[in-house]
Amino acid sequence: MTDVNDVHESTPEEDVEIETTRRELIRRAGVGIAVIATAGMGAKTAVAGAPKYTGRELKETLRIVQWSHFVPAYDKWFDNVYVKRWGAANDTEVIVDHINVNDIPARAAAEVAAQSGHDLFFFLSPPAAYEDQVIDHKEIVQAVTRKRGKIGDLAFRSTYNPRTKKYFAFSDNYVPDPANYRTDLWGEVGIKPTSWDNVLRAAPKLKAMGNPVGIGMSNELDSNMALMALMMCFGGFIQNDKNRVVLNSKGTREALKFAKALYEQGMSNEIFAWTPASNNQAMVAGRLSFAMNAISITRTAELVNPDLANKIELLPIPAGPNGRIGLEHVMGCYVIWKFAKNKRLAKKFLADLETKYIGAFENSKFYNFPSWPNSVSNITRRLERDPVAKPAAKYKVLGEIAEKYTKNVGYPGTSNAGIDEMFNKFLIPQMFAEVAQGKRTPDDAARTYDRQIREIFQKWRDLGKV
Amino acid sequence: MPTRRRRESVLTYAVVGPFALVLAFPFYWMLWTALKTDGDLYNTENNPFGFAQGSPTLDNVRFLFEQTDYLRWLGNTALVGAVVVLITLAIALPAGYALARLSGRWGQSLGVGIFLVYLVPPTLLFLPLSRLIAELGLQDSLWALVLVYPSFTIPFATWLLMGFFKTIPRELEDAALVDGASRIRSLLHVVFPISLPGILTVVIFSFSLCVNEFVYALAFITQSSSKTISTGIYTELIRGDVFFWGALMAATLIPSIPLALLYNTFLDRFIAGFTGGAFR
């Protein structure tokens, strides 16, 4: 900033000098621009162009787009080890592009609008709304099933449309969603967050200690998952097992009342403006005492604050009056667009990936669980032996959570286009936020959002998708 | 008199000082965060304005240059910005001049109409443009951005230059014409040199718009080697739930320094360019 002021305060004599310097600067900048522009003319893509395969030209090309995995090691393994090996074995150059988690919907919309794009597109939630744009992935499901047995119920309910009898996506993985809590802080309070009732009892004390509970009520992924799961623990469901909307129920109203009380007594108003990263950051900074999130919290803490990581434990979702019903945190779903150029290889890639999922499971540091339970053997033993975990076997509970408490979005029905649209419009977090902020009563909110979701479902029902 | 001057000076600094501090603070914060280790950054017991737990460090900068395509993103951004600026000038200069000299309601209405085009948000346009880019075979190519970015730089530049050209007395051109210069020659040797502040404003502003643009860069390019700064940083340094704060701050600070210097070097001309047509 000193430079800035110096320029402003210059004397007329100095101005003459500056004038000369400016001319020189313009001249040099012009030459620089010309050089850069000329250098870029020849290359198709960039200053130096995309790196070309140096060996023999591979016969085919497969293009994949997926999120930048929160574990950088996973992307390194996937891009540089797995994909290279698979490509060499299948005489194919595999190009993997990475995008930010928040940009997946926009990129998908752009590819569909252009009717052109990648051969494999990766979503983080079941993309049922794109059913008409994708192939039936049944063939891949059958190929994996022949080698690894039955598809997991979670993946089946997340990718199969019983109305159209079509697999609108292929799920390679899902991510369990544990409760993360600070053992030291909860120890001081003398309570363990095994039930929502316990969470509410402890929350005021934790907040008074400067470590509130953190469950987002914002338009973002983590809020969506945590609040829908909380609702189910109280007996509130978005739809029933026949995919009929049943949001306006006693269970939903009870969940809303509970969340309002929890917010007022044990949370802070930052939760209304959270992004998916906010609970991570607040927990890793030592501020939060409790959060619902995948293991990205503990894995990050292990890297940046190991002492704190040792104090963060994992538990299944707290039990409510309706029991303990959780959701996956992320449902990894690949789709093959109808307009994909290399459908044959895309199918083979997915079948091969899932059949030998151990590499993905381990390189994601147990973030990615296989959608076919038999694709990775001895999951519990592998979780127990995590070399970084303190206390030891900290991640063992993930196996229990995956097996018993992980349901699909839209449970007890299937993940469908109505659920997909409602999910991407973040209607459930909005409903909770309005009640917590006192803008609506629980009765009014349940009724209003039930009506909105019914309208969404009706639209998709009319289109024959629900 | 000196006392009065001093008082004015003190008053000026009293007004401008807080603004300068507020505006400089993000840069200071970026620099400090870029030099911190994650352990230092995430520990709330540490003094946020000091260093601890291995800080200061250049690890974040090293990570940026060694583990990502950062240099390439910088190069791509410079290339796109430079070409777009040239295209913008080539079209907006004659367009702005023609509109400025078009007398009557038509010139004014056309000027306003062109500016309104600038206000159409990219979030509305990226879907139909995706189709166009695909039809042209420009997906994942920087030339997609070179083609699309002028759609928002040209309207703004034309409107700005139009206002600026209006401030130039017509008599100067007439004199050149009387002396035997052609219309083109009078433009090149009389009008454009006088309009340098306006042209510089267009160059800097158009370049900044290209550097900041996000939606088109996201929709048209996914290949890491072809990304520009705005999407490259966002994709590679924010992974799911995890932000690589140190590297993020270093990555945003580095390109902001030359831009800030450029703005400040030409500040007086920049202001003249923006306000050139304001009082007419």
Boltz contact constraints between the chains, C-beta under 6 A:
constraints:
  - contact:
      token1: [A, 1]
      token2: [B, 24]
      max_distance: 6.0
  - contact:
      token1: [A, 4]
      token2: [B, 264]
      max_distance: 6.0
  - contact:
      token1: [A, 7]
      token2: [B, 264]
      max_distance: 6.0
  - contact:
      token1: [A, 33]
      token2: [B, 82]
      max_distance: 6.0
  - contact:
      token1: [A, 36]
      token2: [B, 78]
      max_distance: 6.0
  - contact:
      token1: [A, 36]
      token2: [B, 79]
      max_distance: 6.0
  - contact:
      token1: [A, 36]
      token2: [B, 82]
      max_distance: 6.0
  - contact:
      token1: [A, 37]
      token2: [B, 82]
      max_distance: 6.0
  - contact:
      token1: [A, 37]
      token2: [B, 83]
      max_distance: 6.0
  - contact:
      token1: [A, 40]
      token2: [B, 79]
      max_distance: 6.0
  - contact:
      token1: [A, 44]
      token2: [B, 141]
      max_distance: 6.0
  - contact:
      token1: [A, 45]
      token2: [B, 141]
      max_distance: 6.0
  - contact:
      token1: [A, 45]
      token2: [B, 142]
      max_distance: 6.0
  - contact:
      token1: [A, 45]
      token2: [B, 226]
      max_distance: 6.0
  - contact:
      token1: [A, 46]
      token2: [B, 76]
      max_distance: 6.0
  - contact:
      token1: [A, 46]
      token2: [B, 142]
      max_distance: 6.0
  - contact:
      token1: [A, 46]
      token2: [B, 225]
      max_distance: 6.0
  - contact:
      token1: [A, 46]
      token2: [B, 226]
      max_distance: 6.0
  - contact:
      token1: [A, 47]
      token2: [B, 75]
      max_distance: 6.0
  - contact:
      token1: [A, 47]
      token2: [B, 79]
      max_distance: 6.0
  - contact:
      token1: [A, 50]
      token2: [B, 225]
      max_distance: 6.0
  - contact:
      token1: [A, 65]
      token2: [B, 222]
      max_distance: 6.0
  - contact:
      token1: [A, 68]
      token2: [B, 235]
      max_distance: 6.0
  - contact:
      token1: [A, 68]
      token2: [B, 239]
      max_distance: 6.0
  - contact:
      token1: [A, 70]
      token2: [B, 239]
      max_distance: 6.0
  - contact:
      token1: [A, 70]
      token2: [B, 240]
      max_distance: 6.0
  - contact:
      token1: [A, 70]
      token2: [B, 241]
      max_distance: 6.0
  - contact:
      token1: [A, 70]
      token2: [B, 242]
      max_distance: 6.0
  - contact:
      token1: [A, 97]
      token2: [B, 222]
      max_distance: 6.0
  - contact:
      token1: [A, 97]
      token2: [B, 223]
      max_distance: 6.0
  - contact:
      token1: [A, 98]
      token2: [B, 235]
      max_distance: 6.0
  - contact:
      token1: [A, 99]
      token2: [B, 235]
      max_distance: 6.0
  - contact:
      token1: [A, 100]
      token2: [B, 234]
      max_distance: 6.0
  - contact:
      token1: [A, 100]
      token2: [B, 235]
      max_distance: 6.0
  - contact:
      token1: [A, 100]
      token2: [B, 238]
      max_distance: 6.0
  - contact:
      token1: [A, 101]
      token2: [B, 240]
      max_distance: 6.0
  - contact:
      token1: [A, 103]
      token2: [B, 218]
      max_distance: 6.0
  - contact:
      token1: [A, 110]
      token2: [B, 130]
      max_distance: 6.0
  - contact:
      token1: [A, 110]
      token2: [B, 219]
      max_distance: 6.0
  - contact:
      token1: [A, 113]
      token2: [B, 127]
      max_distance: 6.0
  - contact:
      token1: [A, 113]
      token2: [B, 130]
      max_distance: 6.0
  - contact:
      token1: [A, 113]
      token2: [B, 131]
      max_distance: 6.0
  - contact:
      token1: [A, 114]
      token2: [B, 130]
      max_distance: 6.0
  - contact:
      token1: [A, 114]
      token2: [B, 131]
      max_distance: 6.0
  - contact:
      token1: [A, 114]
      token2: [B, 134]
      max_distance: 6.0
  - contact:
      token1: [A, 116]
      token2: [B, 134]
      max_distance: 6.0
  - contact:
      token1: [A, 276]
      token2: [B, 241]
      max_distance: 6.0
  - contact:
      token1: [A, 277]
      token2: [B, 241]
      max_distance: 6.0
  - contact:
      token1: [A, 277]
      token2: [B, 243]
      max_distance: 6.0
  - contact:
      token1: [A, 280]
      token2: [B, 241]
      max_distance: 6.0
  - contact:
      token1: [A, 284]
      token2: [B, 42]
      max_distance: 6.0
  - contact:
      token1: [A, 285]
      token2: [B, 42]
      max_distance: 6.0
  - contact:
      token1: [A, 285]
      token2: [B, 44]
      max_distance: 6.0
  - contact:
      token1: [A, 286]
      token2: [B, 44]
      max_distance: 6.0
  - contact:
      token1: [A, 296]
      token2: [B, 241]
      max_distance: 6.0
  - contact:
      token1: [A, 300]
      token2: [B, 242]
      max_distance: 6.0
  - contact:
      token1: [A, 304]
      token2: [B, 38]
      max_distance: 6.0
  - contact:
      token1: [A, 304]
      token2: [B, 39]
      max_distance: 6.0
  - contact:
      token1: [A, 304]
      token2: [B, 42]
      max_distance: 6.0
  - contact:
      token1: [A, 305]
      token2: [B, 42]
      max_distance: 6.0
